[in-house]
């Protein structure tokens, strides 16, 4: 697979990931800066709500963060919280809409090979590593490295890395944590103690193990900084809007209807609680029996839905209404095709199967705003029922 990462720097900075000519991710200027996810704060508990089993924490943001009183950890128990208490937290999910940031006391620091968890002692392996022998080897390596001193998750890239590379990265992460620990006692409240990785660093940490053909950028300093880690080309006149086909694909990602090559189509409807995909045969009639025609259409839809989920950066609950299939065998094959299509996604995505009504349930971890909210805004003429593209003034 040819995978190219474009980094356009200047007045309007943006990143794009293109696979075999297909735009798969687009991060405009709003998401390139240091976002909130992964940020470590020293905050103050404003109030504890026992009925919600949560505390609301002042972070210096527009809305207080939401911190569960109980977290899913078998190796550490958290002390009780009281109003007015200072607390060290990390943003697990950035604020969106009417919701504040979702917080955790279980701090993590991520690298290319490992994720350091200084607050607990759990040692695990990324779910992306599926080979049993490989998982067992990584688990043993992780336990040998951690020695009960900290928690660790071995990422997929660790399977191909040298032990020295892993240890060097781990030492860097531990030093970052020690710096946070030293600053925390005297830091004012609220304050940021550790900023997240930059967007390009996150992209490369996630995609380098899976193969990146090249990095293209119009920033000579950026080209020099990544030299040696992957093939990097400095293209002074590069503009993402001028990359053939990219602008058209980006415009298509804002539309409700998406046409499939066969003549079928998809409708994409985001709402507050979930996003719904509706698969329709439209102009696709096929040349075989009806059930076979439907099956082929649904398989084709899997590829396009996976691409749209990544490009639009959809998250939370996703329901897919495939054209009804009569056999369980076809449903299982469609589910497997969906799993394979989503395997390219660097964001954690889980397929939960079909509901009793025949809808496929998918969940995807939230990482920043959906593309539509970054490139468009609610239409003022219809009370927010529609969306209009942002002007240069709004951007």
Buried (B, 14 or more C-beta within 10 A) or exposed (E): EEBBBBBBBEEBBBBBBBBEEBBBBBBBBBBBEEBBBBBBBBBBBEBBEEEEEBBBBBBEBEEBBBBBBEBEBEEBEBEEBEEEBBBBBBBBBBBBEEEBBBBBBBBBBBBBBBBBBBBBBBBBBBEBBEEEEBBEBBBEBBEEBBEEEBBBBBBBBBBEBEEEBBBEBBEEBBEBBEEBEEBBEEBEEBBBBBEBBBBBBBBBBBBBBBEBBBBBBBBEEBBEEBEEEBEBEBEEEBBBEEBEEBBEBBEBBBEEEBBBEBBBBBBBEBEEEBBBBBBBBBEBEBEEEEEEBBBBBBBBBBBBBBBBBBBBBBBBBBBBBBBEBEEEEBBEBBBEBBBEBBEBBBBEBEBEEBEEEEBBBBBBBBBBBBBBBBBBBEEEEEEEEEBBEBEEEEE
